[in-house]
Amino acid sequence: LDQASYNIENSIPTAFAHDASSKKIFITVPRRYPQVPFTLTELDTTKHPERSPPLSKFPGSDKIISVYQPVIDECRRLWIVDVGQVEYKGDEQKYPKKSPAIIAFDLTKDNYPEIDRYEIPSNIAGNPIGFGGFAVDVTNPKEGCGKSFIYITNFDENTLIVYDQEKKSSWKFSHGSFNPEHDSTLSHNGEQYKYKVGIFGITLGDRDPEGNRPAYYLGGSSTKLFEVSTKILKKKGAKFDPVNLGNRGPHSEAIALAYDPKTKVIFFAESDSRQISCWNIQKPLNHKNTDVIYASSKFIFGTDISVDSESQLWFLSNGHPPIDNLKLSFDKPHIRLMRVDTAKAIRRTKCEVKPIKKP
């Protein structure tokens, strides 16, 4: 790596995906600032178990401009959404603006060949810098991976984009539940900052016999949680009819959430409270039925959370809340990626629902 091309202060990771089979973690570093050498990186935890390990360049990342999140599906495909542009002036020749693209790589093969690429039309994408989280829906993994849908949130346009991999087509939904509810507050170094963002996090629940699932989503500036069936999302032009599941309570805003099928629990990476909260979908959603599984003053700005194929919960804080002219000191770690078994995480909390023993 050419040291001149790299500025550690500008390399702020936003999300990750853990491949339990290879014990590798894929980490995204969007080009929000200059001198970010790789926007998609990988970390082999078997070779680098130490703290502050080096990140390696992801094969094929030269063709990618800027990525915010990676997702691994049941077929061990790594999906990314390249927003197609950098977020600063001066590198237009090096990184010319392109259409945003959904790209998939095959993690089962050496050097991870690219196996799918779809450019999102501008009338569907809107402002791609507003892309939030996304979810991958393999309709029936037992019958193969051909039928898959991707659901991408856009917190700037308050829309939900759907990509049908089989038909190579896309469409979008708009709905009032995607809008921000209020101004959210970030507290940092004794000061408070306001921000307002729409639909941000999305996670998928359990499949029914037809391969449909509940999609759970939330706004970045909202404490409510909504659910809509993927049966609706998979149909272009369908009537969007979500259910308001309830309110998680004051100051519980989050931009990322993850469902664990083993425990039936949704975990939330909260933006300002510096904690990870949980809710069991078998209970009504209200403040009394949520709980906290992790809290630390050092967990500054939780940006991503996911459950891997071995029921391990992972969560990331990047220490870099969206505050203009934020100054960080580098004498202590800012970026934290942690892991815990989902069943252990909820033990003796309100999110643990023990199975009823039959007489």
N, C-alpha and C positions, 0 to 999 in steps of 0.2 A: 504494500500500500504506500503510495506517494504521500508523505506527511503533509505536503503543501495542499493536497486535495481534501484534507480532513480537518474538521474543527470539532473537538469533542463536545463543546458547549452547544453545538447545533444538532447533534445526533440524539434526538429525543425519541425513544421507542414508544409506540402507542398501543401495540397489541402483539399477541403471540399465539401459537398453536403447538401443542405437545403431541408428538407421534409416539404413542406408548410402545409400538412394535420396535422402533429403532432407537428409542430413548433420545430422540432429537427434538429440539425446540426451534421453531421458526419464528423469527421476531421481525416486525416491520418498523422501519424508521422513515417516516414520510419526509419528503424534501420541502419542509416548511421554510427552511433557511439554507443558505449556501453551504458548500463544502460537506455534503453528506455523500460519502463514496458509494454506499450500497443501500438501497431502500428495502431490500429483502435479504435477510441474513439467516444463517443457521448456526446452531450450537449443539455439538455432540456431547451430551452430559456424561457419557461413559469415558470420554477422553479428557473432559474438563469438569471434574466434580467440584473444583475450587470456587471460592467466591470471586466475583468480578472476572469471569472467564472471557476470553476473546471471542468475538463473533466472526464467523467466516462468511464469505460471499456466497449467496445462493446461486447455483449454476443457472445460467440463463437470465440473471437479473440485469444484464446490460440492456436488455430490450424493454425494461420496465422503468417508467418515469417516477411515479410516487405512489406508495401503497400505505394504507392505514391499518388494514387488518388481514390476517390469514385465517382460513377455516379448513379443518381436515374433516372429510366425511367418512362414512362407514366403508367406502371402497378404497380408502387410503389415497384419496386425491386431495391435493392441497389447492384450495381456491383462493384467489385474490381478486380485488377490484382495483385496477390501475386507474387513478383519477386523470391521468394523461397530461398533467401540468404541474410545474413547481409553483410555490406560493410566494415568490420573491422576484425582483427584477434583476436582469443582468446575465442570465444564463440561457437566453432564448435560443441561441445557436446550438449550444450543447444539448439542451433538452427542449426541442421544438414541441409546441402544444399539439396534442393528438386527441382523438375521441376517447372517452373513458372506455375501458375494456374489462370484461370478465374473463379471467384466465385460469385454467386448471393444469396442474402438473401431476404426473404419476409417481407417487413416492415408493412404489414397489419395484421400480427399475432404477438402474444406475444413472446418475446425473439428472434424474427427474425430468424426463422429456415432457414438453408441453403437449397436452392432449385435447385441449379445447380453448377456443378464443372467440369472443363475441364482442363486437363494438356496440355500445349502447347508443341508439340514435339520440341526437341532442334534444329533441322534443320530449323524450322519455326521461333522459338523465337530468335535465335542468342544470343547476350549478353543481358539478361533481365534487367541488370542495366541501359541499354539504353532506356528502355520503357519511352515514354513521355506521352502525353495525350491520352485519348481514348473516343470514342463516342459509344452510344448504339442506334441501329436502330430497333425499333419495326415496322415491315412492315405495319401492319394494326391493330392499337390498338382496333378499334371498333369490330373486329372479334376475339379478344383474343391476348394472348401474346406468343403463341407458335412459331411464325415465327419471330425470332430476329437475328440480326447480330451485332457483336462487331468489331470495327475498332481501332486497337492499333498502335500508331506510335513507331518507334524505331530510335531515333536520333543518335545512335552510328553506327548502321548498315545501316542507310538511307533506311529503309523498312517500309511498311505498312502491318500489319498482319490483316487477316480477320478470324473471328470465326462464323461459321454457327451453331446456337444453336440447330436447329431442326435436322440437320444431324450429329451433333457432329464431325465436321471436321474443319480444318483450312488450310489456304494457305497464301502466302505473295506476295506482289508486290514490284518491284524495279523500280525507274524511276529517271531521271536526276533532275527533279523538287524537289526531296527529299533531294538533296545535299545542304550543306551549301554554300552560295554564297561568303562569305568573312569572315575575322576575325571580331568578334564583340567585342565591348569595354564595360567594366563595370567600372564606376567611383565610388570610395569609399574612403572616408576620404582623399580626395585630391590626391589620386593615381589612375592610370588606369591599368586595367588588361584585357588581351585578352582571348577570348574563341571562340570555333568553334563547332557548333552543327547543325545537319540536321533536318529533319521533326520532328516537336514537337507538335504543337497544331492542333486539328481537331474539327470541329463543323458541324452540319447537318442543312440544310435549309428545305424548305417546301416540303411536299409530293405531287407528281402528282397522277392522278387517279389510276395508277398501283402500287403505294406505293414506287416509287423511289424518291430519293431526291438528291440535290446537296450536296456533301461533300466539305467543304471549309477547306483548310489546308495551313500551313506555316512552313517554316524552322526557327529554333531558331536564325540562323545567316543569315537571309534574310529579305528584306523589301517587297518582292512580296507576293501576295496571289493567290492561285490556286484553281480551282474547278474541280471536277470530279463527274460523276453521280454514285450513289450507284448501279445502274443497272450493271455497269462494275465491281464494287467491289464484288458484290454478285456472280460473275461467275469466278470460278477458271480457271486461264490461259487466261482470256480475255485480249484483247489488251488495255493497259492502255493509255488513250487518254485525258489528262487534258487540261484545258484552263487556260492560264495565264491572270488573271483578271486585273492586273496592279500593280503599285508600290505605297506603302503608304508614301513614302518620306524618306529622310535620317534620321538615328538614331531612327527609329521607330520599331526596332526589338521587337518581342514579343514571348513568349513561350506558351501563352494561349489565346484563343478567344472563344466567345460565341455568338450565333445567337438568336435574339428575334423575334419570328413570329408576334408578335403584332405590332411592329414598323418597321419590315423589316430591322433591323439594326444589324450589327456585331460589337461587342465591343472587344477591344484588351487590354490585360494587358501587357503594355510595360515593357521590362526588365530593362532598364537603365535610361529612361527619367523620371521615377517616376510619370507616368500619365496613365490614362485610355483614349484611343481614340476610335472613332466610325466612321463607314462608312455605308451609306444606300445603300443596294444592288440595288435599283432602279436607281442609278446614276453610271456613269463610275468611276472606281477606279483610282484616282490619288491624289496627295497631296492637291489639291484645294478642293476636295470633302470630305476630312476627317476633323475631329474636335476633340477637347479634352473636355471630360465631367468631368474630375477630375484630379487635379494635386496637389501634396504636397511633400515638401522636406522630409517628414517623411515616405512617401510610398516607402520604400526601397525594391527592388526586388519583383515585382508582379509575383506571381507563379500560381494563379488560378483565374478563373472568370466563372460565370455561371448565367443563368436565370432560376428561379424556375417556378413552375406551376401557380403562381399568378403574373407573369410578373415582378417580383422583380429581379433586377440585384445585384449580390453579387460579391465582389472581395477581394482577400487576398494578402497581402505582408508579407513575413516572416522575413524581415530584415536581411537575411542571404544569400547574394550573393555567388556564388560558387568560393570563393577565398581561397586558401590554407592558413592554420594557421590564419584564421580570428579571431580576438579577439573582443568580444562584452562586453559592460558594461551593467549591469542590473539595472541601476538606473532610466531607462525610458522604456516605452513599445517599443518592436520591432515588435511584431506581430499585424497586423491590419486586421480586417475583417469588411467590410462595406457593406451597403445595400442602394439601391435607386430604386424607381419605374422607369422602362425603359422610359416611356413617359415623365416623369418629367426630367429625365437625359438629354434627347436630346432637350428639349424645347429651341427654339431660337438658335439652332446650325445648321450647314450645314447638319446634319443627320436627321433633321425633314423634312419630306415630307408631307405637308398637303393635304388631299384628295380634289380633284377638285369638287367644288360645282356645281351640275347640275342646270340649269336655271329653 
